[in-house]
Each structure stands twice: as structure tokens, then as C-alpha cells.
Amino acid sequence: MDATTPGPLAPEVLERDDLKQALAEHDFAAAFSLIKKWGGLSQNRIAAACQLTPGKVSTIISGQQQITNFAVICRISDGLRIPGRMIGLADRPWESPADAPDPPAPPAARSPSEDAPWIPAAAVHLAGELTRSDLVMDRRAATRALAGAALTGAPLLDSLDGWLEPAPAPGPAQRRGRIGRQEVQELEATARAFRAWDHRFGGGLRRKAVVGQLNEVAGHLEDHQSPDIERGLFRVLAYLGGTAATIAWDSGLQKQAQSYYLLALRAAHSGRDAAFGANVLAGMARQMLYRDRPQDALELVHLAQKGVGRNAGPRLRAMLHTREAWTYAAMERPAAFKRATAEAAEALAEAGAHDEPYWIAYFDEAELAGVTGGRLLDMARQDPRGHADAAARNIHDALTRRGAEAGRSHALDLIGLAECHFLLGDVTVAVSHTHRAVDAAARTRSSRVRAQLGQLYPYTVGRSASRTVSEARAKIREVLSS
């Protein structure tokens, strides 16, 4: 389907000034009424096109219900073939004429699974396959990749049992390597720079650069290296794989993110870096939490804690406890959440200035406050009176401690703080934080930030009498459609 395919509404209907105004203001009661009157579409047909129930369309037209969900607005645009600009969105994919048929999709990269043994050679082979497939992915293939679903449940968890087994010695390589310790250190410095950039800004702007570096390191591992050089290269492969996973996840590429997480875990296993492997499992748990799979997430956290054992420093232990607390919040177990959060604070209190790897240095008092506030906010959506005030205090503490230079985290904190004040009924303060949040979100390239910003949009609907709320709503819509 593209711009040359006719939609259900005639062009003259879309040109009506009253319909344009209703769509621009997201007044779907008026818009659907006008579409029924002038477009000749029944409620049933509108419902089918927009993937809504006829009853839902009826309550919208009668004014009993408003549409505030950003995903539903996108479905209305696509189903009724309403150009994105008319409804406050970016141009929809179907608005571009078809210039050429889709090229054949490249073969799907094989994900690390129970079929691949937990040996160094398998990790290298999988890294080569995954990165080569990713590097030739074009825009259309990337769009298709958005639909890829990550594994959950037993198919995922059973494939990770090898993580707990000792890593075998590397097998013989085909060629003699010529890389030394200095080159490994330079590669690690590059991995560190990529991680720092992603942690601050987010988004997929440098995804191909990270994947290209991954491919190069995998190439070095195909050569015969000395044991210490090989171990160092596997650790660099793990660091880069973890960053590639985070970038893919932050860009909405769930299947790719999981593939890189699994690769990073295998590389950490081959490099005998249990601490970073636990960090990777924590990232996989976070992905499950965003997919509303808290039990899977809890199993991943427990696997991380078991696998790292005494090799976990205080910051890593604290971070794992917060992931555990997150699962309890999602399960609506506030007592368990409180216990795990207290354990995180106790572990963090033991942290020194230089006692852990660079990749966990970010987890400090500000991060603990922000993560705790975010989880309290999750619970406040069900029980505002019980949790919204505590969530606001923790998020405010995080904002005070880390400031605007935190980039993506700063934007997420501001969005969370605005939502807390909406839940508390303090609209004036909430709108003030919303304006700051939108400005911060516009400075990132993170899909996750935009998804969180979309959760603020419903709080600004239905308050049209307030000019400041209307301005905030317009700013949110502008960023979400960019």
C-alpha cells in the first residue's frame, strides 16, 4: 500500500475545513461524525478501518470517551488514509509512492540458541553472521525488522543454561593473529566511547558503526591469538554486543536487540567475564519488563545473580537488586519491592570510587533514585495516593543529582516527574515539567524517550480551557510526530 492506493475517504472530504480542524485538535467525536456524514462511512466501517470495536466508535462519537493513545491515533491515520500532517503525525509510510518493489530480504541471522553450543568458536561464528546480516540491512528491511518479536518464556530461558557452565578452552584457529595488547586496549577504548555516547543520547544514529566494529573484532577472533589476547577480544566483543543491543532496543528493534544481548552473553562467557554477563542478563530482564513479562525478567535476574556469585561488586549487586525490585513492582508486590530496593541501597553504600568496571560506574545514588522513582511511578498509576508523592520525591532527587548532561536519563526523569504531578492533581506544576520534558526529549534520538513522552499526552487531553495545557499538548504532539 502506498500513496497511489485509494483510501476510503474521497479527497474532497479530507479538504473540508471542519474536518481539518477536528483532526488537528484531535477532536475525534467531531471527526468521526463528519466522516460518517460526508464520507458515507458507517460506524462499523470506521471501526474496522481503525481496528476499533463498533461500540468504541459509538462512545467516541457520543463524547463519552476520548482518544488519547498515540498508537490508536496512528491506526486512525493509517486505516482511514488520513495524511500524517493533518493529524499531528509525521508522514506515514504509505504516503510515499512505490518507487520499486521491495528487494528480497537477506537471510535471517541465526540467533544464539540451544542449537549452538556454548563454546568460543560458536560465539565468533554467530557474531559474524549477525553483523554481516545487519550491515547489509536497508531501510525497508529495517522497517520489517520492527515487527520481529523477541523470544519469551521457556524458548528463551532454556537456551541460557550454558551460561552457568565453565567456558571451555578455545579451539584451533585457521590463521595466525597479529594483534597485540595495545590494539586490544584501543578496541576497548572505542567500545567504551560508543557506550558513553549511547548512554547519554540514545537512539540508533551510530548503530552501524557499532555493528561494523563488532564485525572487525569477530574477524580478529577468527585468527589464532594468544590466550590473554583472545580473552580480551571476547570481552570487547561482549561490550560492543551489549551496546548494539541497547541501541537496537532503544530504536524499537526488539528481535535484533535480543540477538545482540544473546551474543554479548556468549562473548562474556567465552571471555570469562561473569560480571559483564550478569549485566547483559539485567538488560535482557529490562526488555522482558517492557514486554510485560515480569516472571521472565525475574528468572533472568536470578540467573544473573547466580552466575556472577562473588564476582559481583557493590554497584553491580545494587543494579541487579533494582531489576529485581522492578519485577516485583510489575507484579504488584509492594512489600517485595521495598525489600529489594533496600537491598540495593545497602549494596550501593559499600561502593568505592574505583572498585568496579567502567560500564557499571553510572550506577550511583542518582541512578538509584531515578530507577526507584520510576518504579514507584509504575505503581502510582494504579494507586496514586499510595505512591505518587514518593515517586516524585525520588525522581526530583535524581534530577538534582545528575542534571541535564545525563541526556536520555534527564529527559526520562522530567517526563516521570511531570506524570507524578498530573497524578497528584497539581496541573500547574505538571505542565511546567512537561514543557521541560519536551525540550529535553527533543534533544535525544531515543525511541524509548518518545514512547514515555507519549504517556504524558493523555493527561493533556480534555483540559482545552487551559491555554498552558493546550500549549503543552501541542509541543508533545510536535515532538512525537518528528
TAUR-V522128 format. One record per pair of residues at least 4 apart in sequence whose ideal C-beta (glycine too) atoms are under 7 Angstrom apart, sorted by the first residue. I is the first residue (numbers start at 1). J is the second residue. If there is no record, write none. Layout:
# TAUR-V522128
((I	J) (I	J))
This chain:
# TAUR-V522128
((1	5) (1	94) (2	94) (2	96) (2	97) (2	98) (3	94) (3	95) (3	96) (3	97) (4	97) (4	98) (7	80) (7	81) (8	41) (8	49) (8	80) (8	81) (9	13) (9	14) (9	35) (9	39) (9	80) (9	81) (10	39) (11	15) (13	19) (13	38) (13	39) (14	19) (14	82) (16	20) (16	34) (16	38) (17	21) (18	22) (18	34) (19	23) (19	31) (19	34) (20	24) (20	86) (21	25) (22	27) (22	30) (22	31) (22	34) (23	31) (23	82) (23	86) (23	87) (24	86) (24	88) (26	67) (26	88) (26	461) (27	31) (28	32) (28	60) (28	67) (29	33) (29	60) (29	61) (29	63) (30	34) (31	35) (32	36) (32	46) (32	57) (32	60) (32	61) (33	37) (33	61) (34	38) (35	39) (35	41) (35	46) (36	41) (36	43) (41	45) (41	46) (43	47) (43	54) (43	57) (43	58) (44	48) (44	54) (45	49) (46	50) (46	57) (47	52) (47	53) (47	54) (47	56) (47	57) (49	79) (49	80) (50	75) (50	76) (50	79) (50	80) (51	75) (51	79) (52	56) (52	57) (54	58) (55	59) (56	60) (57	61) (58	62) (59	64) (59	65) (60	65) (60	67) (66	461) (66	462) (67	72) (67	73) (68	457) (68	458) (68	461) (69	73) (70	74) (70	454) (70	457) (70	480) (71	75) (72	76) (73	77) (73	87) (74	78) (74	89) (75	79) (76	80) (76	82) (77	82) (77	84) (77	87) (77	89) (77	92) (78	92) (78	94) (82	86) (82	87) (83	95) (84	89) (84	90) (84	91) (84	92) (84	95) (84	481) (85	91) (88	477) (88	481) (89	481) (90	481) (90	482) (91	95) (102	140) (105	141) (105	144) (106	133) (106	136) (106	137) (106	141) (107	133) (109	129) (109	130) (109	133) (109	259) (110	126) (110	129) (111	259) (111	262) (112	116) (112	126) (112	262) (112	263) (112	266) (113	159) (114	158) (114	159) (116	122) (116	126) (117	122) (118	162) (118	165) (118	266) (118	269) (119	168) (120	124) (120	170) (120	171) (120	234) (120	270) (121	125) (121	171) (122	126) (123	127) (123	266) (123	267) (123	270) (124	128) (124	218) (124	221) (124	222) (125	129) (126	130) (126	263) (126	266) (127	131) (127	214) (127	218) (127	237) (127	263) (128	132) (128	215) (128	218) (129	133) (130	134) (130	259) (130	263) (131	135) (131	211) (131	214) (131	215) (131	218) (132	136) (132	215) (133	137) (134	211) (135	208) (135	211) (135	212) (135	215) (137	141) (137	142) (137	145) (139	143) (140	144) (141	145) (145	253) (145	255) (145	256) (146	252) (146	253) (148	254) (148	255) (148	256) (149	254) (149	255) (150	254) (150	255) (150	257) (150	258) (150	287) (150	291) (151	155) (151	156) (151	258) (152	156) (152	288) (152	291) (152	293) (152	296) (153	157) (153	296) (154	158) (155	159) (156	296) (157	296) (157	299) (160	303) (163	265) (163	269) (163	277) (163	303) (163	307) (164	306) (164	307) (167	269) (167	270) (167	272) (170	230) (173	222) (173	223) (173	224) (174	222) (175	222) (175	223) (175	224) (176	223) (176	224) (177	220) (177	223) (177	224) (177	225) (179	183) (179	184) (179	220) (179	225) (179	229) (181	185) (181	229) (182	186) (183	187) (184	188) (184	229) (184	232) (184	233) (184	236) (185	189) (186	190) (187	191) (187	217) (187	236) (188	192) (188	236) (188	239) (189	193) (190	194) (190	213) (191	195) (191	236) (191	239) (191	240) (191	243) (192	196) (192	358) (193	197) (194	198) (194	206) (194	210) (194	240) (194	243) (195	199) (195	239) (195	243) (195	359) (196	200) (197	201) (197	206) (198	202) (198	243) (198	246) (198	247) (199	362) (200	407) (200	408) (201	407) (201	408) (201	444) (201	445) (202	250) (202	408) (202	444) (202	445) (202	446) (202	448) (202	449) (203	250) (203	251) (203	444) (203	445) (203	446) (204	247) (204	251) (205	445) (206	210) (207	211) (207	244) (207	247) (207	248) (208	212) (209	213) (210	214) (210	240) (210	243) (210	244) (210	247) (211	215) (211	244) (212	216) (213	217) (213	240) (214	218) (214	237) (214	240) (214	241) (214	244) (215	219) (216	220) (217	221) (217	233) (217	236) (217	237) (217	240) (218	222) (218	237) (220	233) (221	230) (221	233) (221	234) (221	237) (225	229) (225	230) (225	233) (226	230) (227	231) (228	232) (229	233) (230	234) (231	235) (231	271) (231	272) (232	236) (233	237) (234	238) (234	267) (234	270) (234	271) (235	239) (235	271) (235	273) (236	240) (237	241) (237	267) (238	242) (238	264) (238	267) (238	268) (238	271) (238	273) (238	276) (239	243) (239	359) (240	244) (241	245) (241	260) (241	263) (241	264) (241	267) (242	246) (242	264) (242	279) (242	280) (242	283) (243	247) (244	248) (244	260) (245	249) (245	257) (245	260) (245	261) (245	264) (245	283) (246	250) (246	283) (247	251) (248	253) (248	256) (248	257) (248	260) (249	254) (249	257) (249	287) (250	446) (250	447) (250	448) (251	447) (252	447) (253	257) (254	258) (255	259) (256	260) (257	261) (257	287) (258	262) (258	287) (259	263) (260	264) (261	265) (261	280) (261	283) (261	284) (262	266) (263	267) (264	268) (264	280) (265	269) (265	277) (265	280) (265	281) (266	270) (267	271) (268	273) (268	276) (268	277) (268	280) (269	277) (273	277) (274	278) (274	307) (274	308) (274	311) (275	279) (275	308) (275	311) (275	312) (275	316) (275	357) (276	280) (276	359) (277	281) (277	307) (278	282) (278	304) (278	307) (278	308) (278	312) (278	316) (278	320) (279	283) (279	316) (279	359) (279	360) (280	284) (281	285) (281	300) (281	303) (281	304) (282	286) (282	301) (282	304) (282	319) (282	320) (282	323) (283	287) (284	288) (284	300) (285	289) (285	297) (285	300) (285	301) (285	323) (286	290) (286	323) (287	291) (288	293) (288	296) (288	297) (288	300) (289	294) (289	297) (289	326) (289	327) (289	330) (293	297) (294	298) (294	327) (294	330) (294	331) (295	299) (296	300) (297	301) (297	327) (298	302) (298	324) (298	327) (299	303) (300	304) (301	305) (301	320) (301	323) (301	324) (301	327) (302	306) (303	307) (304	308) (304	320) (305	320) (308	312) (312	316) (312	317) (313	317) (313	355) (313	356) (314	318) (314	347) (314	348) (314	350) (314	351) (315	319) (315	348) (315	351) (315	356) (315	360) (315	363) (316	320) (316	356) (316	360) (317	321) (317	347) (318	322) (318	344) (318	347) (318	348) (318	363) (318	368) (319	323) (319	360) (319	363) (320	324) (321	325) (321	340) (321	343) (321	344) (321	347) (322	326) (322	341) (322	344) (322	368) (322	371) (323	327) (324	328) (324	340) (325	329) (325	337) (325	340) (325	341) (325	344) (325	375) (326	330) (326	375) (327	331) (328	333) (328	336) (328	337) (328	340) (329	337) (329	375) (329	378) (329	379) (330	378) (333	337) (334	338) (334	379) (335	339) (336	340) (337	341) (337	375) (338	342) (339	343) (340	344) (341	345) (341	372) (342	346) (343	347) (344	348) (344	368) (345	349) (345	368) (348	365) (348	368) (351	355) (356	360) (356	361) (362	367) (363	367) (365	369) (365	401) (366	370) (366	398) (366	401) (366	402) (367	371) (368	372) (369	373) (369	394) (369	397) (369	398) (369	401) (370	374) (370	395) (370	398) (370	409) (370	413) (371	375) (372	376) (372	394) (373	377) (373	391) (373	394) (373	395) (373	398) (373	416) (374	378) (374	416) (375	379) (376	380) (376	387) (376	390) (376	391) (376	394) (377	391) (377	416) (377	419) (377	420) (379	383) (379	387) (380	384) (380	387) (380	388) (380	391) (380	420) (380	423) (383	387) (384	388) (384	423) (384	424) (387	391) (388	392) (388	420) (388	423) (388	424) (389	393) (389	424) (390	394) (391	395) (391	420) (392	396) (392	417) (392	420) (392	421) (392	424) (393	397) (394	398) (395	399) (395	413) (395	416) (395	417) (395	420) (396	400) (396	417) (397	401) (398	402) (398	413) (399	413) (399	414) (399	417) (402	406) (402	409) (402	410) (403	410) (404	410) (406	410) (407	444) (408	412) (408	444) (408	446) (408	449) (409	413) (410	414) (410	440) (411	415) (411	437) (411	440) (411	441) (411	444) (411	449) (412	416) (412	449) (412	452) (413	417) (414	418) (414	433) (414	436) (414	437) (414	440) (415	419) (415	437) (415	452) (415	453) (415	456) (416	420) (417	421) (417	433) (418	422) (418	430) (418	433) (418	434) (418	437) (418	456) (419	423) (419	455) (419	456) (419	459) (420	424) (421	426) (421	429) (421	430) (421	433) (422	427) (422	430) (422	459) (426	430) (427	431) (427	469) (428	432) (429	433) (430	434) (430	459) (431	435) (431	468) (431	469) (431	472) (432	436) (433	437) (434	438) (434	456) (434	472) (435	439) (435	472) (435	475) (436	440) (437	441) (437	453) (438	442) (438	453) (438	475) (438	476) (438	479) (441	449) (441	450) (441	453) (441	479) (442	479) (444	449) (446	450) (447	451) (448	452) (449	453) (450	454) (450	479) (450	480) (453	476) (453	479) (453	480) (454	480) (456	460) (456	476) (457	461) (457	473) (457	476) (460	469) (460	472) (460	473) (460	476) (461	473) (463	469) (464	470) (466	470) (467	471) (468	472) (469	473) (470	474) (471	475) (472	476) (473	477) (474	478) (475	479) (476	480) (477	481) (478	482))
